[in-house]
């Protein structure tokens, strides 16, 4: 970060002071986010439970705010409680800093949420960025000003001013040697002063120095200032109004773009968060913008600092700063294309969700996990559109049910339940997509222990399955019915329901997740009945099918129950290998339930060998996962009993004091360090 030393020190001082909410305000493009992130990095040692960034710009609905905060935290609640209550309980005894970035479009919702959380959590501090204050009593507000530039009477000082230093750094990236000495930097002073020290305006202007000299650039900016005057407002009603220098720089950058670049800039504004080149082609291309030109146009917008390029493990992605996206969105409205592009966006992400669903139980599962997680904001935006202004029941149901793996397997149960409940309530007309949405909703409710909802969804799905005679749907209905019976204390009836379903046969991709979940629960039932040889054989058959199709998620379940069977047979080395294989896969998918069950199994195996200290530490690590989920061992009696027996063995082995110390050590480990320990401890 260039400059801002005084402001940075002041932000740190305010966050450590008596006010528990500090809001950085200022015009768009002034550098609020950059300052907040730098301050958060400095403050990290002051907060025992960490510093957590919550990006709010992708949100279009205020009701999504608590979900966004939960998703930013290591919290995967598996209950049906209101999300704000879940957050309040999680934060109640923690000391952490939340950084809420870009609050202005949800200012009222942010104010209410912040006040509720601060009442519940005395150790919580919040640093927010917003173009307008959040109107919370007792909060501190710091206005972030543009980078300073001394007046014309002190040219030497002006050449070393922060705004000029920033412009010089960016200019050198475009034209090496341009600002290599004092004379070269002096040429930039007038340009930086014309841009009034506004960082985003400086970035945009510097992007043009490859084509224009500093003098030409300054002259053109002068001309645009004269044309714009004080009346041009790119975003009507913006609060506060855009800084004139920024309006000038953005409008001038827009003017210097080619017509095709301007059109792509406008159309890209429909994306939330990041997007990839394929999405840009599918959503933005037509006869005005041929698909084969999109990649080149994206590169041109990156070169002009309109779009940011972000390399990731899953491939290249792009994003647009909020201020530039707002300009593009306003231009898109003026073109009369806003509704059409939102529909294209919905259509693309609907198709992407269906592709991901079809490929999930296959060799590219981890790649699809990375891609779906990266596009979570776009899926959410598409669902909000379908359930709101778009009023598209078919698309809403297909999107919500096709993303079952993201909701169920990747730790987004609350968000999934939110969208599935809304879609099922708004669109009651029977359809194949609705039936699968019923199953997905019921499956999430099973994990949440919401048996009333499971009973309702089971009845709905059973009727649909029997009417269609679809074997895959019958297996899905058995999953809900058998799960309900098992959690209701009727294991024999549950086993009978499972055994009547053809879950060992492949019926296609539609309900493949359901059949492997049924298989897992059936093997688990064998172990609970002491039928360890049968459990091992059934788990081996399940593993074989998973290996054939290349799946990791279901195979991890098979490894887990195979480990249970091996423990029951006294094969402790085999049990350890299977439990670690399960943990490794579940950690890759951020599956908190799988992480918790696998670590608990490793603790039981370790305790069975008489090693009480590592067993206690593993129980502490596992407890972190259960705390994040909100229900110890999901309330499953057999899992609770196994955990209790493991603790008793460990205490008997090393004594209560040593047990408590080791357990506390496991609780104090970061979850990542804890998983590493579980995978490698001997």
VOTOR-333366 format. One line per field, with one value per residue (C-alpha): y, x, z; residue number from 1; residue in one letter. Coordinates in steps of 0.001 Angstrom, whole numbers, plus 500000, padded with zeros to 6 digits. Last residue first. Layout:
yy: c(Y  ...)
xx: c(X  ...)
zz: c(Z  ...)
num: c(NUM  ...)
residuo: c(a  ...)
This chain:
yy: c(457853  461245  461933  462397  463518  466052  467516  467717  469563  471993  472785  473094  475488  473846  475223  472558  469801  471296  471510  467788  467075  469143  467695  464131  464756  466067  463282  460320  458792  455463  455667  459137  457885  454909  457092  459600  456851  455412  458833  459284  455848  456554  459872  458214  455455  457903  460183  463775  465079  463866  467060  469452  473022  472171  474531  473111  469617  470485  472002  468933  466800  468589  468087  464413  464079  465579  463077  460160  461533  461473  458196  455872  452519  450975  451253  454973  455465  453627  455676  458932  457988  457376  460775  462342  460699  461692  465348  465746  464065  466393  469410  468649  471178  469144  468607  467920  465223  463482  463442  462448  459397  458232  458753  456627  453873  453719  453776  450945  448866  449312  448568  445295  444370  443284  446171  448589  447147  447655  451262  451821  450402  452844  455737  454466  454104  457657  458846  456888  458910  462192  460900  459637  458083  456042  452689  453683  454609  451289  449373  451419  450435  446751  447074  448788  445931  443306  445187  445695  442020  441090  443668  442587  444081  445557  449091  447979  446641  449881  451879  449704  450616  454315  454328  452510  454919  457843  456204  455860  459471  460963  459096  460620  462005  460498  457167  454179  452364  449308  448869  451102  448882  449780  447069  446664  450358  450210  447057  448655  451656  449383  447645  450943  452533  455187  458226  459055  455656  455972  459397  458197  455209  457432  460056  457576  455295  458207  458682  454955  455176  458189  456149  453267  455564  454000  457456  457389  455459  457935  461030  459671  458704  462157  464054  461751  461895  465696  465992  463504  465118  468523  467218  465355  468473  466788  469201  466373  464973  468462  468624  465315  466485  469632  467634  465066  467743  469501  466198  466006  469656  469045  466051  468199  468733  472323  473769  476696  479400  477064  474619  477445  479226  476048  475034  478463  478684  474978  475378  478425  476590  473441  475143  472732  471156  467865  468936  472451  472224  468650  469632  472296  470594  470899  474680  475436  473148  474490  478135  477526  475828  478422  481495  484662  486749  489622  487428  483671  483396  486544  485414  482035  483637  485883  482913  480898  483889  484232  480491  480624  479931  477152  475602  475698  474263  471493  470792  470334  468046  465929  465518  461723  461181  461474  465226  465090  465231  467725  469962  469992  470862  473680  475047  475014  476987  479258  480038  480542  482866  485026  485126  486251  488926  489997  490367  492404  494838  495306  498659  500366  502892  500014  498473  501833  501953  498409  499264  502276  500156  497492  500124  501235  497657  496611  494055  490405  487808  484140  481975  478325  476111  476755  480466  483250  486524  489069  492406  494189  497913  498179  499061  495912  493870  495413  494474  490914  490614  491872  489217  486451  487740  487956  484316  484618  487323  490566  492274  488900  487524  487002  488280  485367  482344  484108  485745  482439  480676  483414  482895  484841  486522  488245  488816  488963  491251  494021  491949  493241  496881  496248  493979  496818  499324  496926  496378  500127  500611  502048  505690  506934  504453  505567  509183  508332  506478  509211  512039  510358  509621  513214  514447  512289  510255  511482  510112  508258  507609  509041  508750  506717  508330  511814  514661  518080  519375  520166  517228  518968  521031  518026  516036  518591  518702  514894  515036  517574  515500  512366  514225  515636  512280  510706  508474  504823  503049  505740  504666  502230  505015  506925  504033  503411  507133  507359  504347  505988  509479  512004  514850  513332  516698  516728  513319  514566  517739  515797  513174  515239  515703  511953  511904  514707  513054  509804  506449  507718  506708  504070  501146  502255  500314  499037  502273  504223  502224  502979  506622  507081  505654  507862  510879  510261  509662  512919  512733  514844  517288  517821  518847  521017  523113  526134  524052  522747  519559  516352  514197  510755  510989  511108  508210  509424  507692  506886  505567  503792  504706  504434  502589  504732  502577  505484  506059  505001  501883  499950  498164  497164  495137  494072  491067  490192  491265  488918  488934  492693  493128  490561  492249  495715  494527  492793  495851  498207  495811  495503  499299  499744  496999  498925  500826  497838  497306  495223  493889  493117  490992  491072  488307  487539  484657  483839  484946  484649  481184  481923  485196  483589  480764  483257  485327  482167  481363  477872  474832  473107  471871  474948  475031  477690  478377  481972  483542  481318  482422  486090  485526  483631  486483  488965  486921  488558  491891  490766  491674  490286  490203  493448  492026  490599  489257  489232  487443  488351  485714  484010  485407  488914  491359  489444  490089  493878  494710  492477  494050  497532  496566  495050  498147  500492  498504  498379  502128  503085  506261  504437  505169  508153  507920  505977  503698  502428  501429  499328  498241  501795  501758  501740  498917  499436  503186  502920  500534  502864  505863  504136  503287  506819  508266  505772  506088  506008  503410  500000)
xx: c(501818  500403  500304  496718  495390  498199  497550  493831  494640  496935  494090  491562  493869  495112  493630  490898  493464  495674  492642  492019  495649  495502  492118  493349  496535  494488  491887  494239  496366  494757  491463  490907  491590  489265  486474  486870  486633  483519  481836  482664  481317  478103  477580  478150  475662  473045  473183  472771  474719  477902  477692  475232  476256  478305  481152  481221  481296  484343  486167  485254  487195  490408  489703  488885  492167  494043  492383  493370  496929  497224  495390  497517  496152  495760  491956  492359  494067  491289  488633  490480  490810  487055  486388  488673  486678  483303  484297  485952  483025  480587  482776  482987  485574  485817  489576  489136  486559  489001  491856  489567  488226  491715  492775  489893  490667  494363  493615  491067  493540  496164  493568  492198  490264  487196  485152  487913  487928  484166  484417  487212  485027  482344  484771  486303  482808  481947  485215  484282  481064  483000  485941  484214  486233  483360  485085  486647  483224  481780  484600  484231  480555  481395  484148  481704  479206  481896  483242  479751  478920  482113  481369  477833  477955  474474  475881  478394  475642  473663  476687  476762  473113  473793  476602  474537  471649  474061  475455  471938  471021  474094  473344  469858  469881  473206  471964  470240  473412  472511  473413  470526  467677  465437  463789  466945  466855  463283  464019  467110  465039  462432  465182  466798  463636  464995  463503  466865  466819  463198  463782  466910  465017  462249  464579  466982  464121  462596  465923  466035  462502  463574  466348  463943  461461  458008  456621  453601  455491  458338  456107  454125  457328  458759  455886  455613  459357  459320  456718  458472  461862  460384  459130  462404  464565  467761  469842  471456  468028  466796  469571  468394  464778  465603  467598  464787  462112  464362  464580  460813  460585  462956  460903  457745  454753  453390  454183  456375  456717  456977  459363  461581  461723  462437  465142  466779  467032  467834  470748  472078  471849  473463  476466  479176  480389  478500  474921  474569  477166  476140  472452  473287  471116  468145  468343  469137  466423  463839  464623  464819  461428  459857  460986  459740  462601  462026  462270  462789  464598  466660  467612  468609  470829  472504  473133  474623  476826  478023  478766  480835  484189  482592  481103  484477  486476  483932  483765  487541  487320  484640  486415  486714  482973  479981  479683  479533  475747  475342  478106  476526  473128  474678  476424  473165  471390  474407  474220  470471  470486  473245  471369  468254  470249  471640  468165  466873  469817  469929  468177  471433  470937  470497  473781  475518  474301  475521  478920  479321  478288  480803  483536  482727  482472  485838  485501  486470  488240  489145  491924  491980  490955  494104  493470  494822  492925  492757  491184  488857  488855  492626  493181  495270  492540  489989  492188  492611  488836  488465  490874  489011  485636  486514  485790  482356  481240  480160  477388  476299  476095  478534  477996  476570  478223  481478  481873  480998  483707  486212  485751  483764  484430  482104  478650  478346  475792  478414  480158  477586  478556  482293  481622  479776  482526  485187  483230  482821  486581  487629  488747  485294  485110  488494  487239  484075  486037  488642  486098  483724  486702  487898  484344  483979  480835  477836  477505  475204  474512  471157  471797  474928  476997  476307  477253  476325  479596  481381  481512  482823  485489  486638  486828  489102  491418  491608  492636  495344  496715  496923  498625  501221  501874  502356  499638  499490  501435  500384  496754  496772  498200  494928  492840  495110  495210  491406  491258  493699  492091  494912  492967  493195  494424  496989  498257  498525  500336  502785  503574  506150  508010  508436  510406  512640  513168  514328  512957  509442  509097  511820  509538  506301  503289  504683  506633  503370  501836  504760  504899  501156  501437  504454  502603  499604  501866  503738  507444  507156  504933  507614  510117  507572  506688  504654  502386  500412  501191  499447  497467  496014  492218  490381  489128  486441  486692  483474  483444  480332  478544  475052  474958  474079  475927  477918  477844  480193  480878  483805  483308  485643  483815  484975  483552  484666  481346  479366  475584  475005  477686  475937  472537  474010  475985  472966  470734  473356  474229  470579  470260  473517  472881  473907  476541  478181  481225  483553  482550  485818  484997  487516  487656  487522  485124  482671  479428  480600  479156  475971  475349  476059  473600  470993  471491  471120  467720  467848  467386  470582  473604  475811  478956  481147  484770  483760  483301  480298  478659  479073  477582  474650  473959  473852  471614  468439  469723  469390  471758  474949  478096  479395  479289  482783  483217  486838  487715  490373  491305  490065  492730  492457  495310  497807  495647  495515  498248  496631  493249  494727  496069  492723  490819  493142  492766  488985  488649  490908  489314  487665  484111  483802  484506  483623  485659  483380  484614  482338  483410  484061  486235  489598  491540  489620  490154  493917  494349  492310  494364  497677  496509  495270  498656  500618  498297  501179  501344  500000)
zz: c(515148  514186  510439  509278  512657  513071  509621  510446  513663  511873  509478  512331  514157  517332  520557  520829  520369  523086  525364  524862  525724  528921  529940  529431  531399  534319  534124  534096  531342  530368  532259  530812  527285  527631  529057  526242  523646  525291  525223  521533  520698  522625  520845  517480  518288  519578  516495  517787  514806  516569  518642  517027  516057  512974  513899  517420  515930  513816  516789  518825  516368  517284  520988  520428  518528  521512  523821  521577  521309  525139  525764  523696  524928  521472  521670  522435  519063  517202  519021  518271  514599  514514  516088  513474  510673  512136  512581  509182  507430  509171  508404  504671  503457  500212  500511  504238  503456  501133  503665  506520  504653  503719  507336  508624  506102  507033  510768  510472  508514  511250  513935  512567  515714  513758  515180  514249  510710  510454  511592  509082  506320  507474  507000  503770  502279  503328  501739  498625  498477  498210  496142  492966  490127  488646  489121  492435  493790  492637  494349  497520  497750  497369  499998  502353  501959  502659  505687  507119  506661  508531  511237  512056  515569  515173  515085  512462  510208  510640  509438  506321  505681  506322  503768  501122  501594  501179  498050  496626  497412  495760  492556  492368  488818  487693  486414  488009  489155  491230  494919  496004  494820  497802  499936  502021  502909  504188  506191  507728  508839  510430  512411  513411  514876  517240  515470  513873  512155  511095  509521  507753  506410  505066  503578  501977  500951  499019  497227  496406  494996  492945  491341  490700  488854  489306  488420  490718  493389  493300  493407  496373  498206  497514  499084  502113  502690  502390  505151  507461  506859  507727  511059  511613  511588  512811  510740  508770  508017  507029  504417  502935  503014  501059  498501  498172  497677  495156  493287  493135  492043  489156  488003  488088  490369  490625  494078  492900  495555  498555  496895  495625  498977  500945  498461  498592  502387  502804  500436  502273  505586  504217  502638  503856  500645  500462  501158  499756  496993  496156  496025  493413  490785  493161  493604  489963  488625  491063  490317  486552  486436  488721  486786  488494  487013  489440  492510  492827  489492  490176  493680  492259  489603  492179  494475  491629  490763  494360  494549  491383  493085  495142  492003  490250  493134  493735  490013  489940  492968  491292  487962  488292  488723  491035  490403  486603  486141  488993  487628  484189  485683  487729  484626  482656  485392  485605  481904  481809  484830  483313  479992  481854  483652  480276  478773  481705  481618  477835  477393  476389  479189  481616  480423  480877  484483  485038  483556  485843  488815  487781  487693  491237  492486  491085  488308  488551  486458  486762  485393  486396  489327  491361  490851  488619  489149  486317  487251  484807  484012  484548  480838  480312  481996  479625  476639  477930  478260  474688  473460  475282  474073  470376  469463  471055  468617  470318  468327  466917  470431  473310  476862  478840  477226  476377  479810  481498  479497  480362  484088  486682  490024  492473  491024  487240  485586  485159  482472  479980  480405  480105  477100  475365  476125  474836  471605  471072  471592  474926  474981  476003  478886  480176  479947  481818  484472  484876  484856  487238  489495  489410  490040  493173  492909  494795  498392  498102  494410  493345  489620  488864  486136  487421  485107  486512  487918  484675  482338  479229  481008  483026  479784  478153  481171  481117  477475  478265  481129  478975  476146  478575  480238  476809  475399  474331  477105  479521  479296  482251  484387  484001  485298  488293  489139  489014  491352  493777  493930  494386  492818  489323  488055  490881  489794  486212  487247  489415  486758  484915  488209  488426  485210  486412  489782  488184  486991  486367  482711  482972  482242  480554  481854  485159  485551  485242  488088  490394  489315  489831  493344  494129  492726  494963  497956  497543  496655  493478  495368  498010  495348  493522  496602  495484  493260  496246  498105  496947  499399  498641  498506  501848  503939  506329  509691  511539  515103  516318  519540  518071  514729  511702  509171  507729  503950  501186  503216  504641  507954  510796  513428  516896  518751  522282  523877  521592  521892  521892  519218  517018  517218  516604  513582  512079  512400  510951  508135  507145  506997  505039  502501  499360  501354  503051  500828  503025  506437  508256  511288  514122  516687  520382  520882  523664  521999  518374  517757  519689  517852  514484  515080  516280  513107  511046  512469  514039  511833  512905  510978  511381  509294  510915  510055  509200  505748  505020  508272  507353  503893  505404  507837  504893  502557  503935  502654  499053  496186  497663  495487  497096  500623  500985  504524  505730  508970  511544  514090  517219  519559  518143  518787  516624  513502  513940  511431  508797  509516  509043  505617  504668  505827  503931  500716  501130  501702  498772  497349  494451  495526  497829  501517  504631  506881  509632  513084  515260  518753  519977  523118  521314  519641  516392  516696  517199  514257  512040  513200  512510  509015  508398  509367  507276  504277  501792  499038  500000)
num: c(682  681  680  679  678  677  676  675  674  673  672  671  670  669  668  667  666  665  664  663  662  661  660  659  658  657  656  655  654  653  652  651  650  649  648  647  646  645  644  643  642  641  640  639  638  637  636  635  634  633  632  631  630  629  628  627  626  625  624  623  622  621  620  619  618  617  616  615  614  613  612  611  610  609  608  607  606  605  604  603  602  601  600  599  598  597  596  595  594  593  592  591  590  589  588  587  586  585  584  583  582  581  580  579  578  577  576  575  574  573  572  571  570  569  568  567  566  565  564  563  562  561  560  559  558  557  556  555  554  553  552  551  550  549  548  547  546  545  544  543  542  541  540  539  538  537  536  535  534  533  532  531  530  529  528  527  526  525  524  523  522  521  520  519  518  517  516  515  514  513  512  511  510  509  508  507  506  505  504  503  502  501  500  499  498  497  496  495  494  493  492  491  490  489  488  487  486  485  484  483  482  481  480  479  478  477  476  475  474  473  472  471  470  469  468  467  466  465  464  463  462  461  460  459  458  457  456  455  454  453  452  451  450  449  448  447  446  445  444  443  442  441  440  439  438  437  436  435  434  433  432  431  430  429  428  427  426  425  424  423  422  421  420  419  418  417  416  415  414  413  412  411  410  409  408  407  406  405  404  403  402  401  400  399  398  397  396  395  394  393  392  391  390  389  388  387  386  385  384  383  382  381  380  379  378  377  376  375  374  373  372  371  370  369  368  367  366  365  364  363  362  361  360  359  358  357  356  355  354  353  352  351  350  349  348  347  346  345  344  343  342  341  340  339  338  337  336  335  334  333  332  331  330  329  328  327  326  325  324  323  322  321  320  319  318  317  316  315  314  313  312  311  310  309  308  307  306  305  304  303  302  301  300  299  298  297  296  295  294  293  292  291  290  289  288  287  286  285  284  283  282  281  280  279  278  277  276  275  274  273  272  271  270  269  268  267  266  265  264  263  262  261  260  259  258  257  256  255  254  253  252  251  250  249  248  247  246  245  244  243  242  241  240  239  238  237  236  235  234  233  232  231  230  229  228  227  226  225  224  223  222  221  220  219  218  217  216  215  214  213  212  211  210  209  208  207  206  205  204  203  202  201  200  199  198  197  196  195  194  193  192  191  190  189  188  187  186  185  184  183  182  181  180  179  178  177  176  175  174  173  172  171  170  169  168  167  166  165  164  163  162  161  160  159  158  157  156  155  154  153  152  151  150  149  148  147  146  145  144  143  142  141  140  139  138  137  136  135  134  133  132  131  130  129  128  127  126  125  124  123  122  121  120  119  118  117  116  115  114  113  112  111  110  109  108  107  106  105  104  103  102  101  100  99  98  97  96  95  94  93  92  91  90  89  88  87  86  85  84  83  82  81  80  79  78  77  76  75  74  73  72  71  70  69  68  67  66  65  64  63  62  61  60  59  58  57  56  55  54  53  52  51  50  49  48  47  46  45  44  43  42  41  40  39  38  37  36  35  34  33  32  31  30  29  28  27  26  25  24  23  22  21  20  19  18  17  16  15  14  13  12  11  10  9  8  7  6  5  4  3  2  1)
residuo: c(x  x  x  x  x  x  x  x  x  x  x  x  x  x  x  x  x  x  x  x  x  x  x  x  x  x  x  x  x  x  x  x  x  x  x  x  x  x  x  x  x  x  x  x  x  x  x  x  x  x  x  x  x  x  x  x  x  x  x  x  x  x  x  x  x  x  x  x  x  x  x  x  x  x  x  x  x  x  x  x  x  x  x  x  x  x  x  x  x  x  x  x  x  x  x  x  x  x  x  x  x  x  x  x  x  x  x  x  x  x  x  x  x  x  x  x  x  x  x  x  x  x  x  x  x  x  x  x  x  x  x  x  x  x  x  x  x  x  x  x  x  x  x  x  x  x  x  x  x  x  x  x  x  x  x  x  x  x  x  x  x  x  x  x  x  x  x  x  x  x  x  x  x  x  x  x  x  x  x  x  x  x  x  x  x  x  x  x  x  x  x  x  x  x  x  x  x  x  x  x  x  x  x  x  x  x  x  x  x  x  x  x  x  x  x  x  x  x  x  x  x  x  x  x  x  x  x  x  x  x  x  x  x  x  x  x  x  x  x  x  x  x  x  x  x  x  x  x  x  x  x  x  x  x  x  x  x  x  x  x  x  x  x  x  x  x  x  x  x  x  x  x  x  x  x  x  x  x  x  x  x  x  x  x  x  x  x  x  x  x  x  x  x  x  x  x  x  x  x  x  x  x  x  x  x  x  x  x  x  x  x  x  x  x  x  x  x  x  x  x  x  x  x  x  x  x  x  x  x  x  x  x  x  x  x  x  x  x  x  x  x  x  x  x  x  x  x  x  x  x  x  x  x  x  x  x  x  x  x  x  x  x  x  x  x  x  x  x  x  x  x  x  x  x  x  x  x  x  x  x  x  x  x  x  x  x  x  x  x  x  x  x  x  x  x  x  x  x  x  x  x  x  x  x  x  x  x  x  x  x  x  x  x  x  x  x  x  x  x  x  x  x  x  x  x  x  x  x  x  x  x  x  x  x  x  x  x  x  x  x  x  x  x  x  x  x  x  x  x  x  x  x  x  x  x  x  x  x  x  x  x  x  x  x  x  x  x  x  x  x  x  x  x  x  x  x  x  x  x  x  x  x  x  x  x  x  x  x  x  x  x  x  x  x  x  x  x  x  x  x  x  x  x  x  x  x  x  x  x  x  x  x  x  x  x  x  x  x  x  x  x  x  x  x  x  x  x  x  x  x  x  x  x  x  x  x  x  x  x  x  x  x  x  x  x  x  x  x  x  x  x  x  x  x  x  x  x  x  x  x  x  x  x  x  x  x  x  x  x  x  x  x  x  x  x  x  x  x  x  x  x  x  x  x  x  x  x  x  x  x  x  x  x  x  x  x  x  x  x  x  x  x  x  x  x  x  x  x  x  x  x  x  x  x  x  x  x  x  x  x  x  x  x  x  x  x  x  x  x  x  x  x  x  x  x  x  x  x  x  x  x  x  x  x  x  x  x  x  x  x  x  x  x  x  x  x  x  x  x  x  x  x  x  x  x  x  x  x  x  x  x  x  x  x  x  x  x  x  x  x  x  x)
